[in-house]
Amino acid sequence: MYQANFQTHAMTAVFDLKGHPDDILHRLEAASLVYRLAPQHWLVRTTLAQETLLFAHLTEAPCAPDTLIINVSDAYAFIGIDGPEADQMIAIASPIDAWAMPVGAAGATFTEVFGQKALLIRQHHGYEIAVEGSYSELILDYFSRVKGLTT
């Protein structure tokens, strides 16, 4: 059995931002956590209590025509994975070399987890995965099966 724990985290507010950095970067000042996924793509995350306030801040200035700001809070379920063998479980679940990723917001990228599109975030003591909410139970079941494998 692998020595790792996994659990669904409480729902958080998540906004998907796309556009030119000149139009986006000043909007990120009030954000709790920003994942830069590509040169013109960010996910912004905060608590549900701050969701309305953050959305107001993100949209208070007029947007350039190529800027997109979408509330995707309901789209994602976040699953935490930690423990001494979390790296091995991620290696089975995803084709990415997650161990080589930087820790924290800089260590976030889209990949596949058990064949499903997922945001993989490397943490100090494990990982966090954001998957489409309707797939969260499936992903948890796969992790349960992997955890039960003999190492």
C-alpha positions as CSV (number, residue, x, y, z in Angstrom):
1,M,0.0,0.0,0.0
2,Y,1.2,3.5,-0.8
3,Q,1.6,5.9,2.1
4,A,-0.3,8.9,0.9
5,N,-3.6,10.6,1.8
6,F,-6.0,12.3,-0.5
7,Q,-9.2,14.2,0.2
8,T,-11.5,16.8,-1.5
9,H,-10.8,20.3,-0.3
10,A,-13.5,22.9,0.5
11,M,-14.8,24.8,-2.5
12,T,-13.0,28.0,-3.4
13,A,-13.6,30.9,-5.8
14,V,-11.8,30.5,-9.1
15,F,-11.6,33.0,-12.0
16,D,-10.2,32.2,-15.4
17,L,-8.4,35.2,-17.0
18,K,-7.1,35.4,-20.6
19,G,-5.7,38.4,-22.3
20,H,-2.7,40.6,-22.8
21,P,-0.6,41.0,-19.6
22,D,-0.9,44.8,-19.8
23,D,-4.6,44.5,-19.3
24,I,-4.5,41.6,-16.8
25,L,-1.6,42.1,-14.4
26,H,-3.0,45.2,-12.6
27,R,-6.2,43.3,-12.0
28,L,-4.4,40.6,-10.0
29,E,-3.3,42.8,-7.0
30,A,-6.3,41.8,-4.8
31,A,-6.0,38.1,-5.6
32,S,-5.1,35.6,-2.9
33,L,-3.5,33.1,-5.3
34,V,-2.6,33.5,-8.9
35,Y,-1.5,30.6,-11.2
36,R,0.2,31.7,-14.4
37,L,-0.5,28.9,-16.8
38,A,0.7,30.6,-20.0
39,P,1.9,34.0,-21.1
40,Q,-1.7,35.2,-21.5
41,H,-3.6,32.8,-19.2
42,W,-4.1,32.9,-15.4
43,L,-6.3,31.2,-12.9
44,V,-7.0,33.3,-9.8
45,R,-8.2,31.7,-6.6
46,T,-9.5,33.0,-3.3
47,T,-12.0,32.1,-0.5
48,L,-15.7,31.9,-1.3
49,A,-16.2,34.8,1.2
50,Q,-13.9,37.0,-1.0
51,E,-15.5,35.9,-4.3
52,T,-17.7,38.9,-4.9
53,L,-15.1,41.4,-3.8
54,L,-12.4,39.8,-6.1
55,F,-14.8,39.8,-9.1
56,A,-15.6,43.4,-8.5
57,H,-11.9,44.2,-8.4
58,L,-11.1,42.1,-11.5
59,T,-13.9,43.9,-13.5
60,E,-13.8,47.4,-12.1
61,A,-11.7,48.8,-15.0
62,P,-12.9,48.5,-18.6
63,C,-11.4,45.4,-20.3
64,A,-9.5,45.3,-23.6
65,P,-11.5,43.6,-26.3
66,D,-9.3,40.5,-26.1
67,T,-9.6,40.1,-22.3
68,L,-11.7,37.3,-20.9
69,I,-12.7,37.1,-17.2
70,I,-14.9,34.2,-16.2
71,N,-16.0,32.9,-12.8
72,V,-15.3,29.1,-12.9
73,S,-15.8,28.4,-9.2
74,D,-18.4,25.8,-9.8
75,A,-16.4,24.0,-12.5
76,Y,-13.5,22.7,-10.3
77,A,-13.2,20.3,-7.4
78,F,-9.8,20.5,-5.6
79,I,-8.2,17.3,-4.3
80,G,-5.2,17.3,-2.0
81,I,-2.6,14.5,-2.0
82,D,0.1,14.3,0.6
83,G,2.2,11.8,2.4
84,P,5.6,10.2,2.0
85,E,4.6,8.5,-1.3
86,A,2.4,11.2,-2.9
87,D,5.1,11.6,-5.6
88,Q,4.6,7.9,-6.6
89,M,0.8,8.3,-6.7
90,I,1.1,11.3,-9.0
91,A,3.6,9.5,-11.2
92,I,0.9,6.8,-11.7
93,A,-1.9,9.3,-12.3
94,S,-0.2,11.8,-14.6
95,P,2.4,11.7,-17.4
96,I,4.0,14.9,-16.2
97,D,7.2,14.9,-14.2
98,A,5.6,16.6,-11.2
99,W,8.5,16.2,-8.9
100,A,10.5,18.6,-11.1
101,M,7.8,21.3,-10.9
102,P,8.4,24.4,-8.7
103,V,6.4,24.6,-5.5
104,G,3.3,26.8,-5.1
105,A,1.6,29.0,-7.7
106,A,4.6,28.8,-10.0
107,G,4.3,25.0,-10.0
108,A,0.8,24.9,-11.5
109,T,0.1,23.5,-15.0
110,F,-2.7,21.7,-16.8
111,T,-2.0,18.0,-17.5
112,E,-4.0,14.8,-17.4
113,V,-4.8,12.9,-14.3
114,F,-6.1,9.4,-14.9
115,G,-7.0,10.6,-18.5
116,Q,-9.0,13.7,-17.3
117,K,-7.8,17.3,-17.8
118,A,-6.6,18.6,-14.5
119,L,-4.7,21.5,-13.0
120,L,-1.8,20.0,-11.1
121,I,-0.3,22.2,-8.3
122,R,2.9,21.1,-6.5
123,Q,2.7,22.0,-2.8
124,H,5.4,21.9,-0.1
125,H,4.1,18.5,1.3
126,G,2.3,17.1,-1.7
127,Y,0.0,18.1,-4.5
128,E,-3.3,19.6,-5.2
129,I,-5.3,18.7,-8.3
130,A,-8.3,20.6,-9.7
131,V,-10.5,18.5,-11.9
132,E,-13.9,19.2,-13.4
133,G,-16.3,18.8,-10.5
134,S,-18.3,16.0,-12.1
135,Y,-15.1,13.8,-12.3
136,S,-14.0,14.3,-8.7
137,E,-15.6,11.1,-7.4
138,L,-14.1,9.1,-10.3
139,I,-10.6,10.6,-9.6
140,L,-10.9,9.8,-5.8
141,D,-11.9,6.2,-6.7
142,Y,-8.8,5.9,-8.9
143,F,-6.6,7.2,-6.2
144,S,-8.2,4.7,-3.7
145,R,-7.3,1.9,-6.1
146,V,-3.8,3.1,-6.6
147,K,-3.3,3.5,-2.9
148,G,-4.2,-0.1,-2.4
149,L,-1.5,-1.4,-4.8
150,T,1.5,-3.2,-3.3
151,T,4.7,-1.2,-3.6
